[in-house]
């Protein structure tokens, strides 16, 4: 799942603006499609939200 911070938004915006560096359109659409087709977006988002809400870094050791 892509983070929704300023840096991630910038990467996604550049890919749809046609700039070659960073993510490609296919990268973004593959990510969305993976969660859409497996119907796991809600559970993944909930797990992410519950762990970041408490101030604990989600991917921290």
C-alpha distance matrix in Angstrom:
0.0 3.8 6.5 9.2 12.1 14.9 14.0 10.7 12.6 15.4 13.6 12.4 15.9 17.7 16.2 17.5 20.7 21.5 21.5 21.2 19.6 15.9 13.3 15.0 14.8 14.2 11.1 9.5 11.2 10.4 6.6 7.8 10.7 9.3 8.0 11.1 13.6 12.9 12.9 10.4 8.2 10.9 11.3 7.8 8.0 11.6 11.3 9.2 11.8 14.7 14.2 13.8 16.6 19.1 18.8 17.5 15.0 12.1 12.3 16.0 18.7
3.8 0.0 3.8 6.4 8.9 11.4 10.4 6.9 9.0 11.7 10.1 9.2 12.7 14.4 13.5 15.0 17.8 18.9 18.6 18.7 16.8 13.2 11.0 13.2 13.2 13.5 10.4 8.4 11.0 11.2 7.8 8.9 12.3 11.9 10.9 13.5 16.3 16.2 16.0 13.8 11.1 13.5 14.4 11.0 10.1 13.7 13.6 10.8 12.7 16.0 15.3 14.0 16.7 19.4 18.5 17.7 14.9 12.8 13.0 16.4 19.5
6.5 3.8 0.0 3.8 5.7 8.8 8.6 6.0 8.2 11.1 10.6 10.4 13.3 15.3 15.3 16.7 19.0 20.6 19.9 20.4 18.1 14.5 13.1 15.8 16.0 16.9 13.7 11.6 14.4 14.9 11.5 12.2 15.8 15.3 13.9 16.4 19.4 19.0 18.4 15.9 12.9 14.4 15.2 11.9 10.1 13.2 13.1 9.6 10.9 14.2 13.4 11.3 13.9 16.6 15.3 15.0 12.4 10.9 11.7 14.7 18.1
9.2 6.4 3.8 0.0 3.8 6.8 8.1 6.0 6.4 9.8 10.6 10.0 11.9 14.6 15.1 15.9 17.9 20.1 19.7 20.8 18.9 15.7 14.4 16.8 16.5 18.0 15.4 12.7 15.3 16.6 13.5 13.3 17.1 17.3 15.6 17.3 20.8 20.8 19.6 17.5 14.1 15.1 16.6 13.8 11.3 14.1 14.9 11.4 11.5 15.1 14.9 12.2 14.0 17.2 15.9 16.5 14.3 13.5 14.9 17.5 21.1
12.1 8.9 5.7 3.8 0.0 3.8 5.6 5.5 6.2 8.7 10.2 10.8 12.2 14.4 15.7 16.9 18.2 20.4 19.4 20.7 18.3 15.3 14.9 17.8 18.1 20.0 17.2 14.9 18.0 19.3 16.3 16.6 20.4 20.5 19.0 21.0 24.3 24.3 23.2 21.0 17.7 18.6 19.7 16.8 14.3 16.8 17.2 13.5 13.4 16.7 15.8 12.7 14.4 17.2 15.3 16.1 13.8 13.9 15.0 17.0 20.7
14.9 11.4 8.8 6.8 3.8 0.0 3.8 5.6 5.2 6.2 8.8 10.1 10.4 12.3 14.4 15.6 16.2 18.6 17.2 18.9 16.6 14.1 14.5 17.3 17.9 20.3 17.9 15.7 18.9 20.6 18.1 18.5 22.2 22.8 21.7 23.4 26.7 27.0 26.2 24.1 20.8 21.9 23.3 20.4 17.9 20.5 20.9 17.2 17.1 20.4 19.5 16.2 17.8 20.5 18.2 19.2 16.8 17.3 18.0 19.7 23.3
14.0 10.4 8.6 8.1 5.6 3.8 0.0 3.8 5.5 5.1 6.3 8.8 9.9 10.7 12.6 14.6 15.2 17.0 15.1 16.2 13.4 10.8 11.6 14.9 16.1 18.3 15.6 14.1 17.8 19.0 16.7 17.8 21.4 21.7 21.2 23.2 26.2 26.5 26.1 24.0 21.0 22.7 23.7 20.4 18.6 21.5 21.3 17.6 18.3 21.5 20.1 17.1 19.4 21.8 19.3 19.6 16.7 16.9 16.8 18.6 22.0
10.7 6.9 6.0 6.0 5.5 5.6 3.8 0.0 3.8 5.3 5.1 6.2 8.5 9.9 10.8 12.6 14.2 15.8 14.6 15.4 13.1 10.0 9.5 12.5 13.3 15.2 12.5 10.6 14.2 15.4 13.0 14.0 17.6 18.0 17.5 19.4 22.4 22.8 22.5 20.6 17.5 19.5 20.7 17.4 15.8 19.0 19.1 15.6 16.6 20.0 18.9 16.4 18.8 21.5 19.5 19.5 16.5 15.9 15.9 18.3 21.7
12.6 9.0 8.2 6.4 6.2 5.2 5.5 3.8 0.0 3.8 5.5 5.2 6.0 8.5 10.0 10.8 12.0 14.4 13.8 15.5 13.9 11.4 10.7 12.9 13.0 15.5 13.5 11.0 14.1 16.2 14.2 14.3 17.9 19.0 18.3 19.6 22.8 23.7 23.1 21.6 18.3 20.0 21.9 19.0 16.9 20.1 20.8 17.4 17.8 21.5 20.9 18.2 20.1 23.1 21.4 21.9 19.2 18.7 19.2 21.6 25.1
15.4 11.7 11.1 9.8 8.7 6.2 5.1 5.3 3.8 0.0 3.8 5.5 5.1 6.1 8.6 10.1 10.3 12.5 11.1 13.0 11.2 9.4 9.8 12.2 13.0 15.9 14.1 12.3 15.7 17.7 16.2 16.8 20.2 21.4 21.2 22.5 25.5 26.5 26.2 24.8 21.6 23.6 25.3 22.3 20.4 23.6 24.1 20.6 21.2 24.7 23.8 21.0 23.0 25.8 23.7 24.1 21.2 21.0 20.9 23.2 26.5
13.6 10.1 10.6 10.6 10.2 8.8 6.3 5.1 5.5 3.8 0.0 3.8 5.5 5.3 6.3 8.9 9.9 11.0 9.5 10.5 8.5 6.0 6.1 8.8 10.2 12.7 10.7 9.6 13.1 14.8 13.6 14.8 17.9 18.8 19.2 20.8 23.4 24.4 24.6 23.2 20.4 22.9 24.3 21.1 19.8 23.3 23.4 20.1 21.4 24.8 23.7 21.4 23.8 26.5 24.5 24.3 21.1 20.4 19.8 22.3 25.4
12.4 9.2 10.4 10.0 10.8 10.1 8.8 6.2 5.2 5.5 3.8 0.0 3.8 5.5 5.2 6.5 8.7 10.2 10.1 11.5 10.6 8.3 6.6 8.0 7.9 10.7 9.2 7.0 10.2 12.5 11.5 12.0 15.1 16.6 16.8 17.9 20.6 22.0 22.1 21.1 18.1 20.7 22.6 19.7 18.3 21.9 22.5 19.5 20.6 24.3 23.7 21.6 23.8 26.8 25.2 25.2 22.2 21.0 20.9 23.8 26.9
15.9 12.7 13.3 11.9 12.2 10.4 9.9 8.5 6.0 5.1 5.5 3.8 0.0 3.8 5.4 5.3 6.1 8.8 8.9 11.5 11.2 10.0 9.2 9.9 9.5 13.0 12.4 10.2 12.8 15.6 15.0 14.9 17.9 19.8 20.0 20.6 23.4 25.1 24.9 24.2 21.1 23.4 25.6 22.8 21.1 24.6 25.6 22.5 23.1 26.8 26.5 24.0 25.8 28.9 27.3 27.7 24.9 24.0 24.1 26.7 30.0
17.7 14.4 15.3 14.6 14.4 12.3 10.7 9.9 8.5 6.1 5.3 5.5 3.8 0.0 3.8 5.5 4.9 6.4 5.4 7.9 7.8 7.5 7.7 8.4 9.2 12.7 12.2 11.1 13.9 16.3 16.1 16.8 19.5 21.2 21.9 22.7 25.2 26.9 27.2 26.4 23.5 26.1 28.1 25.1 23.7 27.3 27.9 24.7 25.7 29.3 28.6 26.2 28.4 31.2 29.3 29.4 26.3 25.5 25.0 27.6 30.6
16.2 13.5 15.3 15.1 15.7 14.4 12.6 10.8 10.0 8.6 6.3 5.2 5.4 3.8 0.0 3.8 5.5 5.4 5.7 7.0 7.7 7.0 5.6 5.0 5.5 9.0 8.9 8.3 10.7 13.0 13.5 14.3 16.5 18.3 19.5 20.2 22.3 24.2 24.8 24.3 21.8 24.7 26.6 23.7 22.8 26.5 27.0 24.2 25.6 29.2 28.5 26.5 28.9 31.8 30.1 29.9 26.7 25.4 24.8 27.6 30.5
17.5 15.0 16.7 15.9 16.9 15.6 14.6 12.6 10.8 10.1 8.9 6.5 5.3 5.5 3.8 0.0 3.8 5.3 7.5 9.8 11.2 10.8 9.1 7.7 6.1 9.9 10.8 9.2 10.6 13.8 14.4 14.3 16.3 18.8 19.8 19.7 22.0 24.3 24.6 24.5 21.8 24.6 27.0 24.4 23.3 27.0 28.0 25.3 26.3 30.0 29.8 27.8 29.8 33.0 31.6 31.6 28.7 27.3 27.1 30.1 33.2
20.7 17.8 19.0 17.9 18.2 16.2 15.2 14.2 12.0 10.3 9.9 8.7 6.1 4.9 5.5 3.8 0.0 3.8 5.8 9.1 10.8 11.5 11.0 10.0 9.4 13.1 14.0 12.8 14.4 17.4 18.0 18.0 20.1 22.6 23.5 23.5 25.8 28.1 28.3 28.2 25.4 28.0 30.4 27.7 26.4 30.0 31.0 28.1 28.9 32.6 32.3 30.0 31.9 35.0 33.3 33.6 30.6 29.7 29.4 32.1 35.2
21.5 18.9 20.6 20.1 20.4 18.6 17.0 15.8 14.4 12.5 11.0 10.2 8.8 6.4 5.4 5.3 3.8 0.0 3.8 6.3 9.0 10.5 10.2 8.3 8.5 11.8 13.0 12.9 14.4 16.9 18.1 18.6 20.3 22.5 24.0 24.2 26.0 28.4 29.1 29.0 26.5 29.5 31.6 28.9 28.0 31.7 32.3 29.6 30.8 34.4 33.9 31.8 34.0 37.0 35.2 35.1 31.9 30.8 30.1 32.8 35.7
21.5 18.6 19.9 19.7 19.4 17.2 15.1 14.6 13.8 11.1 9.5 10.1 8.9 5.4 5.7 7.5 5.8 3.8 0.0 3.8 5.9 8.1 9.1 8.5 10.1 13.1 13.5 13.7 16.0 18.0 18.8 19.9 21.8 23.6 25.1 25.8 27.7 29.6 30.4 29.9 27.4 30.4 32.2 29.1 28.2 31.9 32.2 29.2 30.6 34.1 33.1 30.9 33.3 36.0 34.0 33.8 30.4 29.6 28.6 31.1 33.8
21.2 18.7 20.4 20.8 20.7 18.9 16.2 15.4 15.5 13.0 10.5 11.5 11.5 7.9 7.0 9.8 9.1 6.3 3.8 0.0 3.8 6.7 8.0 7.3 10.0 12.1 12.3 13.6 15.9 17.1 18.2 19.9 21.5 22.9 24.8 25.8 27.3 29.1 30.3 29.6 27.6 30.8 32.2 29.0 28.6 32.3 32.2 29.3 31.1 34.5 33.3 31.3 34.0 36.6 34.5 33.8 30.3 29.3 27.9 30.4 32.8
19.6 16.8 18.1 18.9 18.3 16.6 13.4 13.1 13.9 11.2 8.5 10.6 11.2 7.8 7.7 11.2 10.8 9.0 5.9 3.8 0.0 3.8 6.6 7.9 11.1 13.1 12.1 13.4 16.3 17.2 17.6 19.7 21.7 22.5 24.2 25.7 27.4 28.7 29.9 28.7 26.6 29.7 30.8 27.4 26.9 30.5 30.1 27.1 29.0 32.2 30.7 28.6 31.5 33.8 31.5 30.8 27.2 26.4 24.8 27.1 29.5
15.9 13.2 14.5 15.7 15.3 14.1 10.8 10.0 11.4 9.4 6.0 8.3 10.0 7.5 7.0 10.8 11.5 10.5 8.1 6.7 3.8 0.0 3.8 6.6 9.9 11.6 9.6 10.7 14.1 14.7 14.5 16.8 19.1 19.6 21.0 22.8 24.6 25.6 26.7 25.3 23.2 26.2 27.2 23.7 23.3 26.9 26.4 23.3 25.3 28.5 27.0 25.0 28.0 30.3 28.1 27.3 23.7 22.7 21.2 23.6 26.1
13.3 11.0 13.1 14.4 14.9 14.5 11.6 9.5 10.7 9.8 6.1 6.6 9.2 7.7 5.6 9.1 11.0 10.2 9.1 8.0 6.6 3.8 0.0 3.8 6.7 8.1 5.9 7.0 10.3 11.0 11.0 13.2 15.3 16.0 17.6 19.2 21.0 22.1 23.3 22.1 20.1 23.3 24.4 21.1 20.9 24.6 24.3 21.6 23.6 26.9 25.7 24.1 27.0 29.5 27.7 26.8 23.3 21.9 20.6 23.5 26.0
15.0 13.2 15.8 16.8 17.8 17.3 14.9 12.5 12.9 12.2 8.8 8.0 9.9 8.4 5.0 7.7 10.0 8.3 8.5 7.3 7.9 6.6 3.8 0.0 3.8 5.3 5.1 6.6 8.8 9.8 11.0 12.8 14.3 15.6 17.6 18.6 20.0 21.8 23.1 22.6 20.7 24.1 25.5 22.5 22.4 26.2 26.3 23.8 25.9 29.2 28.3 26.9 29.6 32.3 30.8 29.9 26.6 24.8 23.7 26.7 29.2
14.8 13.2 16.0 16.5 18.1 17.9 16.1 13.3 13.0 13.0 10.2 7.9 9.5 9.2 5.5 6.1 9.4 8.5 10.1 10.0 11.1 9.9 6.7 3.8 0.0 3.8 5.4 5.3 6.1 8.4 10.0 10.8 12.0 14.1 16.0 16.3 17.8 20.0 21.1 21.1 19.1 22.5 24.3 21.7 21.5 25.3 25.8 23.6 25.4 28.8 28.5 27.1 29.5 32.5 31.3 30.7 27.6 25.6 24.9 28.2 30.8
14.2 13.5 16.9 18.0 20.0 20.3 18.3 15.2 15.5 15.9 12.7 10.7 13.0 12.7 9.0 9.9 13.1 11.8 13.1 12.1 13.1 11.6 8.1 5.3 3.8 0.0 3.8 5.5 5.0 5.7 8.4 9.8 10.0 11.7 14.3 14.8 15.6 17.7 19.4 19.5 18.1 21.7 23.3 20.7 21.1 24.9 25.2 23.4 25.5 28.7 28.3 27.4 30.1 32.9 31.9 30.9 27.8 25.4 24.5 27.9 30.2
11.1 10.4 13.7 15.4 17.2 17.9 15.6 12.5 13.5 14.1 10.7 9.2 12.4 12.2 8.9 10.8 14.0 13.0 13.5 12.3 12.1 9.6 5.9 5.1 5.4 3.8 0.0 3.8 5.6 5.2 6.3 8.8 9.9 10.7 12.9 14.3 15.5 16.9 18.4 17.8 16.4 20.0 21.1 18.2 18.7 22.4 22.3 20.3 22.7 25.8 25.1 24.2 27.0 29.6 28.5 27.4 24.1 21.8 20.7 24.1 26.4
9.5 8.4 11.6 12.7 14.9 15.7 14.1 10.6 11.0 12.3 9.6 7.0 10.2 11.1 8.3 9.2 12.8 12.9 13.7 13.6 13.4 10.7 7.0 6.6 5.3 5.5 3.8 0.0 3.8 5.5 5.3 6.4 8.6 10.1 11.4 12.4 14.4 16.0 16.8 16.3 14.2 17.6 19.2 16.5 16.3 20.1 20.6 18.4 20.4 23.7 23.4 22.3 24.8 27.7 26.8 26.0 23.1 20.8 20.4 23.8 26.5
11.2 11.0 14.4 15.3 18.0 18.9 17.8 14.2 14.1 15.7 13.1 10.2 12.8 13.9 10.7 10.6 14.4 14.4 16.0 15.9 16.3 14.1 10.3 8.8 6.1 5.0 5.6 3.8 0.0 3.8 5.4 5.1 5.9 8.4 10.1 10.2 11.7 14.0 15.0 15.3 13.6 17.1 19.1 16.9 17.0 20.7 21.5 20.0 21.8 25.1 25.2 24.4 26.7 29.7 29.2 28.4 25.7 23.1 22.9 26.5 29.0
10.4 11.2 14.9 16.6 19.3 20.6 19.0 15.4 16.2 17.7 14.8 12.5 15.6 16.3 13.0 13.8 17.4 16.9 18.0 17.1 17.2 14.7 11.0 9.8 8.4 5.7 5.2 5.5 3.8 0.0 3.8 5.5 5.1 6.0 8.8 9.7 10.4 12.1 13.9 13.9 13.1 16.8 18.1 15.7 16.7 20.3 20.5 19.3 21.7 24.6 24.5 24.2 26.8 29.5 29.1 27.8 24.9 22.1 21.4 25.1 27.3
6.6 7.8 11.5 13.5 16.3 18.1 16.7 13.0 14.2 16.2 13.6 11.5 15.0 16.1 13.5 14.4 18.0 18.1 18.8 18.2 17.6 14.5 11.0 11.0 10.0 8.4 6.3 5.3 5.4 3.8 0.0 3.8 5.5 5.3 6.7 8.7 10.4 11.2 12.4 11.6 10.2 13.9 15.0 12.4 13.2 16.8 17.0 15.6 18.0 20.9 20.7 20.4 23.0 25.7 25.3 24.1 21.3 18.4 18.1 21.8 24.1
7.8 8.9 12.2 13.3 16.6 18.5 17.8 14.0 14.3 16.8 14.8 12.0 14.9 16.8 14.3 14.3 18.0 18.6 19.9 19.9 19.7 16.8 13.2 12.8 10.8 9.8 8.8 6.4 5.1 5.5 3.8 0.0 3.8 5.5 5.5 6.1 8.7 10.2 10.5 10.5 8.6 12.1 14.0 12.1 12.3 15.9 16.9 15.8 17.6 20.6 21.1 20.8 22.8 25.8 25.8 25.0 22.7 19.8 20.1 23.8 26.4
10.7 12.3 15.8 17.1 20.4 22.2 21.4 17.6 17.9 20.2 17.9 15.1 17.9 19.5 16.5 16.3 20.1 20.3 21.8 21.5 21.7 19.1 15.3 14.3 12.0 10.0 9.9 8.6 5.9 5.1 5.5 3.8 0.0 3.8 5.5 4.9 5.9 8.3 9.5 10.5 9.8 13.4 15.1 13.7 14.7 18.0 18.8 18.3 20.3 23.1 23.7 23.8 25.8 28.7 28.9 27.8 25.6 22.4 22.5 26.3 28.5
9.3 11.9 15.3 17.3 20.5 22.8 21.7 18.0 19.0 21.4 18.8 16.6 19.8 21.2 18.3 18.8 22.6 22.5 23.6 22.9 22.5 19.6 16.0 15.6 14.1 11.7 10.7 10.1 8.4 6.0 5.3 5.5 3.8 0.0 3.8 5.6 5.7 6.2 8.3 8.4 8.7 12.4 13.2 11.5 13.4 16.4 16.7 16.5 19.0 21.4 21.7 22.2 24.5 27.1 27.3 25.9 23.6 20.2 20.1 23.9 25.8
8.0 10.9 13.9 15.6 19.0 21.7 21.2 17.5 18.3 21.2 19.2 16.8 20.0 21.9 19.5 19.8 23.5 24.0 25.1 24.8 24.2 21.0 17.6 17.6 16.0 14.3 12.9 11.4 10.1 8.8 6.7 5.5 5.5 3.8 0.0 3.8 5.7 5.4 5.8 5.2 4.9 8.6 9.7 8.5 10.0 13.0 13.7 13.7 15.9 18.2 19.0 19.6 21.6 24.2 24.9 23.6 21.7 18.3 18.9 22.6 24.8
11.1 13.5 16.4 17.3 21.0 23.4 23.2 19.4 19.6 22.5 20.8 17.9 20.6 22.7 20.2 19.7 23.5 24.2 25.8 25.8 25.7 22.8 19.2 18.6 16.3 14.8 14.3 12.4 10.2 9.7 8.7 6.1 4.9 5.6 3.8 0.0 3.8 5.6 5.1 6.9 6.5 9.5 11.5 11.2 12.2 14.9 16.3 16.5 18.1 20.5 21.8 22.3 23.8 26.7 27.6 26.7 25.0 21.7 22.5 26.2 28.5
13.6 16.3 19.4 20.8 24.3 26.7 26.2 22.4 22.8 25.5 23.4 20.6 23.4 25.2 22.3 22.0 25.8 26.0 27.7 27.3 27.4 24.6 21.0 20.0 17.8 15.6 15.5 14.4 11.7 10.4 10.4 8.7 5.9 5.7 5.7 3.8 0.0 3.8 5.4 8.0 9.2 12.0 13.3 13.3 15.0 17.4 18.4 19.1 21.0 23.0 24.2 25.0 26.7 29.4 30.3 29.1 27.4 23.9 24.3 28.1 29.9
12.9 16.2 19.0 20.8 24.3 27.0 26.5 22.8 23.7 26.5 24.4 22.0 25.1 26.9 24.2 24.3 28.1 28.4 29.6 29.1 28.7 25.6 22.1 21.8 20.0 17.7 16.9 16.0 14.0 12.1 11.2 10.2 8.3 6.2 5.4 5.6 3.8 0.0 3.8 5.4 8.0 10.5 10.8 11.0 13.4 15.3 15.9 17.1 19.2 20.8 21.9 23.2 25.0 27.3 28.4 26.9 25.4 21.7 22.2 25.9 27.4
12.9 16.0 18.4 19.6 23.2 26.2 26.1 22.5 23.1 26.2 24.6 22.1 24.9 27.2 24.8 24.6 28.3 29.1 30.4 30.3 29.9 26.7 23.3 23.1 21.1 19.4 18.4 16.8 15.0 13.9 12.4 10.5 9.5 8.3 5.8 5.1 5.4 3.8 0.0 3.8 5.8 7.4 8.5 9.6 11.4 12.9 14.3 15.6 17.2 18.8 20.4 21.7 22.9 25.5 26.9 25.8 24.6 21.1 22.3 25.8 27.7
10.4 13.8 15.9 17.5 21.0 24.1 24.0 20.6 21.6 24.8 23.2 21.1 24.2 26.4 24.3 24.5 28.2 29.0 29.9 29.6 28.7 25.3 22.1 22.6 21.1 19.5 17.8 16.3 15.3 13.9 11.6 10.5 10.5 8.4 5.2 6.9 8.0 5.4 3.8 0.0 3.8 5.6 5.5 6.0 8.4 10.0 10.7 12.2 14.1 15.5 16.9 18.3 19.8 22.1 23.5 22.2 21.0 17.5 18.6 22.1 23.9
8.2 11.1 12.9 14.1 17.7 20.8 21.0 17.5 18.3 21.6 20.4 18.1 21.1 23.5 21.8 21.8 25.4 26.5 27.4 27.6 26.6 23.2 20.1 20.7 19.1 18.1 16.4 14.2 13.6 13.1 10.2 8.6 9.8 8.7 4.9 6.5 9.2 8.0 5.8 3.8 0.0 3.8 5.6 5.2 5.9 8.4 10.0 10.4 11.8 14.1 15.5 16.3 17.6 20.4 21.5 20.7 19.4 16.2 17.6 21.2 23.5
10.9 13.5 14.4 15.1 18.6 21.9 22.7 19.5 20.0 23.6 22.9 20.7 23.4 26.1 24.7 24.6 28.0 29.5 30.4 30.8 29.7 26.2 23.3 24.1 22.5 21.7 20.0 17.6 17.1 16.8 13.9 12.1 13.4 12.4 8.6 9.5 12.0 10.5 7.4 5.6 3.8 0.0 3.8 5.5 5.1 6.0 8.6 9.9 10.3 12.0 14.3 15.3 15.9 18.7 20.4 19.9 19.3 16.3 18.4 21.6 24.0
11.3 14.4 15.2 16.6 19.7 23.3 23.7 20.7 21.9 25.3 24.3 22.6 25.6 28.1 26.6 27.0 30.4 31.6 32.2 32.2 30.8 27.2 24.4 25.5 24.3 23.3 21.1 19.2 19.1 18.1 15.0 14.0 15.1 13.2 9.7 11.5 13.3 10.8 8.5 5.5 5.6 3.8 0.0 3.8 5.5 5.1 6.2 8.6 9.8 10.5 12.4 14.3 15.2 17.4 19.2 18.2 17.8 14.5 16.5 19.6 21.5
7.8 11.0 11.9 13.8 16.8 20.4 20.4 17.4 19.0 22.3 21.1 19.7 22.8 25.1 23.7 24.4 27.7 28.9 29.1 29.0 27.4 23.7 21.1 22.5 21.7 20.7 18.2 16.5 16.9 15.7 12.4 12.1 13.7 11.5 8.5 11.2 13.3 11.0 9.6 6.0 5.2 5.5 3.8 0.0 3.8 5.4 5.2 6.2 8.6 10.1 11.0 12.4 14.2 16.3 17.5 16.2 15.1 11.7 13.4 16.7 18.8
8.0 10.1 10.1 11.3 14.3 17.9 18.6 15.8 16.9 20.4 19.8 18.3 21.1 23.7 22.8 23.3 26.4 28.0 28.2 28.6 26.9 23.3 20.9 22.4 21.5 21.1 18.7 16.3 17.0 16.7 13.2 12.3 14.7 13.4 10.0 12.2 15.0 13.4 11.4 8.4 5.9 5.1 5.5 3.8 0.0 3.8 5.5 5.1 6.0 8.5 10.0 10.5 11.8 14.6 15.7 15.2 14.4 11.5 13.8 17.0 19.7
11.6 13.7 13.2 14.1 16.8 20.5 21.5 19.0 20.1 23.6 23.3 21.9 24.6 27.3 26.5 27.0 30.0 31.7 31.9 32.3 30.5 26.9 24.6 26.2 25.3 24.9 22.4 20.1 20.7 20.3 16.8 15.9 18.0 16.4 13.0 14.9 17.4 15.3 12.9 10.0 8.4 6.0 5.1 5.4 3.8 0.0 3.8 5.4 5.0 6.0 8.5 9.9 10.3 12.8 14.7 14.3 14.4 11.8 14.7 17.3 19.7
11.3 13.6 13.1 14.9 17.2 20.9 21.3 19.1 20.8 24.1 23.4 22.5 25.6 27.9 27.0 28.0 31.0 32.3 32.2 32.2 30.1 26.4 24.3 26.3 25.8 25.2 22.3 20.6 21.5 20.5 17.0 16.9 18.8 16.7 13.7 16.3 18.4 15.9 14.3 10.7 10.0 8.6 6.2 5.2 5.5 3.8 0.0 3.8 5.5 5.3 6.3 8.7 10.1 11.7 13.4 12.1 12.0 9.0 11.7 14.2 16.2
9.2 10.8 9.6 11.4 13.5 17.2 17.6 15.6 17.4 20.6 20.1 19.5 22.5 24.7 24.2 25.3 28.1 29.6 29.2 29.3 27.1 23.3 21.6 23.8 23.6 23.4 20.3 18.4 20.0 19.3 15.6 15.8 18.3 16.5 13.7 16.5 19.1 17.1 15.6 12.2 10.4 9.9 8.6 6.2 5.1 5.4 3.8 0.0 3.8 5.6 5.4 6.2 8.5 10.6 11.4 10.3 9.5 6.6 9.5 12.2 15.0
11.8 12.7 10.9 11.5 13.4 17.1 18.3 16.6 17.8 21.2 21.4 20.6 23.1 25.7 25.6 26.3 28.9 30.8 30.6 31.1 29.0 25.3 23.6 25.9 25.4 25.5 22.7 20.4 21.8 21.7 18.0 17.6 20.3 19.0 15.9 18.1 21.0 19.2 17.2 14.1 11.8 10.3 9.8 8.6 6.0 5.0 5.5 3.8 0.0 3.8 5.5 5.3 5.8 8.8 10.2 10.3 10.6 8.8 12.3 14.4 17.3
14.7 16.0 14.2 15.1 16.7 20.4 21.5 20.0 21.5 24.7 24.8 24.3 26.8 29.3 29.2 30.0 32.6 34.4 34.1 34.5 32.2 28.5 26.9 29.2 28.8 28.7 25.8 23.7 25.1 24.6 20.9 20.6 23.1 21.4 18.2 20.5 23.0 20.8 18.8 15.5 14.1 12.0 10.5 10.1 8.5 6.0 5.3 5.6 3.8 0.0 3.8 5.7 5.4 6.9 9.4 9.2 10.6 9.1 12.7 14.1 16.5
14.2 15.3 13.4 14.9 15.8 19.5 20.1 18.9 20.9 23.8 23.7 23.7 26.5 28.6 28.5 29.8 32.3 33.9 33.1 33.3 30.7 27.0 25.7 28.3 28.5 28.3 25.1 23.4 25.2 24.5 20.7 21.1 23.7 21.7 19.0 21.8 24.2 21.9 20.4 16.9 15.5 14.3 12.4 11.0 10.0 8.5 6.3 5.4 5.5 3.8 0.0 3.8 5.6 5.9 7.3 5.9 7.0 5.7 9.3 10.4 12.8
13.8 14.0 11.3 12.2 12.7 16.2 17.1 16.4 18.2 21.0 21.4 21.6 24.0 26.2 26.5 27.8 30.0 31.8 30.9 31.3 28.6 25.0 24.1 26.9 27.1 27.4 24.2 22.3 24.4 24.2 20.4 20.8 23.8 22.2 19.6 22.3 25.0 23.2 21.7 18.3 16.3 15.3 14.3 12.4 10.5 9.9 8.7 6.2 5.3 5.7 3.8 0.0 3.8 5.5 5.3 5.4 5.9 5.9 9.6 10.5 13.7
16.6 16.7 13.9 14.0 14.4 17.8 19.4 18.8 20.1 23.0 23.8 23.8 25.8 28.4 28.9 29.8 31.9 34.0 33.3 34.0 31.5 28.0 27.0 29.6 29.5 30.1 27.0 24.8 26.7 26.8 23.0 22.8 25.8 24.5 21.6 23.8 26.7 25.0 22.9 19.8 17.6 15.9 15.2 14.2 11.8 10.3 10.1 8.5 5.8 5.4 5.6 3.8 0.0 3.8 5.4 7.3 9.2 9.6 13.3 13.9 16.8
19.1 19.4 16.6 17.2 17.2 20.5 21.8 21.5 23.1 25.8 26.5 26.8 28.9 31.2 31.8 33.0 35.0 37.0 36.0 36.6 33.8 30.3 29.5 32.3 32.5 32.9 29.6 27.7 29.7 29.5 25.7 25.8 28.7 27.1 24.2 26.7 29.4 27.3 25.5 22.1 20.4 18.7 17.4 16.3 14.6 12.8 11.7 10.6 8.8 6.9 5.9 5.5 3.8 0.0 3.8 5.5 8.7 9.8 13.3 12.9 15.3
18.8 18.5 15.3 15.9 15.3 18.2 19.3 19.5 21.4 23.7 24.5 25.2 27.3 29.3 30.1 31.6 33.3 35.2 34.0 34.5 31.5 28.1 27.7 30.8 31.3 31.9 28.5 26.8 29.2 29.1 25.3 25.8 28.9 27.3 24.9 27.6 30.3 28.4 26.9 23.5 21.5 20.4 19.2 17.5 15.7 14.7 13.4 11.4 10.2 9.4 7.3 5.3 5.4 3.8 0.0 3.8 6.4 8.8 11.8 11.0 13.7
17.5 17.7 15.0 16.5 16.1 19.2 19.6 19.5 21.9 24.1 24.3 25.2 27.7 29.4 29.9 31.6 33.6 35.1 33.8 33.8 30.8 27.3 26.8 29.9 30.7 30.9 27.4 26.0 28.4 27.8 24.1 25.0 27.8 25.9 23.6 26.7 29.1 26.9 25.8 22.2 20.7 19.9 18.2 16.2 15.2 14.3 12.1 10.3 10.3 9.2 5.9 5.4 7.3 5.5 3.8 0.0 3.8 6.1 8.7 7.6 10.1
15.0 14.9 12.4 14.3 13.8 16.8 16.7 16.5 19.2 21.2 21.1 22.2 24.9 26.3 26.7 28.7 30.6 31.9 30.4 30.3 27.2 23.7 23.3 26.6 27.6 27.8 24.1 23.1 25.7 24.9 21.3 22.7 25.6 23.6 21.7 25.0 27.4 25.4 24.6 21.0 19.4 19.3 17.8 15.1 14.4 14.4 12.0 9.5 10.6 10.6 7.0 5.9 9.2 8.7 6.4 3.8 0.0 3.8 5.6 5.0 8.5
12.1 12.8 10.9 13.5 13.9 17.3 16.9 15.9 18.7 21.0 20.4 21.0 24.0 25.5 25.4 27.3 29.7 30.8 29.6 29.3 26.4 22.7 21.9 24.8 25.6 25.4 21.8 20.8 23.1 22.1 18.4 19.8 22.4 20.2 18.3 21.7 23.9 21.7 21.1 17.5 16.2 16.3 14.5 11.7 11.5 11.8 9.0 6.6 8.8 9.1 5.7 5.9 9.6 9.8 8.8 6.1 3.8 0.0 3.8 5.6 8.8
12.3 13.0 11.7 14.9 15.0 18.0 16.8 15.9 19.2 20.9 19.8 20.9 24.1 25.0 24.8 27.1 29.4 30.1 28.6 27.9 24.8 21.2 20.6 23.7 24.9 24.5 20.7 20.4 22.9 21.4 18.1 20.1 22.5 20.1 18.9 22.5 24.3 22.2 22.3 18.6 17.6 18.4 16.5 13.4 13.8 14.7 11.7 9.5 12.3 12.7 9.3 9.6 13.3 13.3 11.8 8.7 5.6 3.8 0.0 3.8 6.6
16.0 16.4 14.7 17.5 17.0 19.7 18.6 18.3 21.6 23.2 22.3 23.8 26.7 27.6 27.6 30.1 32.1 32.8 31.1 30.4 27.1 23.6 23.5 26.7 28.2 27.9 24.1 23.8 26.5 25.1 21.8 23.8 26.3 23.9 22.6 26.2 28.1 25.9 25.8 22.1 21.2 21.6 19.6 16.7 17.0 17.3 14.2 12.2 14.4 14.1 10.4 10.5 13.9 12.9 11.0 7.6 5.0 5.6 3.8 0.0 3.8
18.7 19.5 18.1 21.1 20.7 23.3 22.0 21.7 25.1 26.5 25.4 26.9 30.0 30.6 30.5 33.2 35.2 35.7 33.8 32.8 29.5 26.1 26.0 29.2 30.8 30.2 26.4 26.5 29.0 27.3 24.1 26.4 28.5 25.8 24.8 28.5 29.9 27.4 27.7 23.9 23.5 24.0 21.5 18.8 19.7 19.7 16.2 15.0 17.3 16.5 12.8 13.7 16.8 15.3 13.7 10.1 8.5 8.8 6.6 3.8 0.0
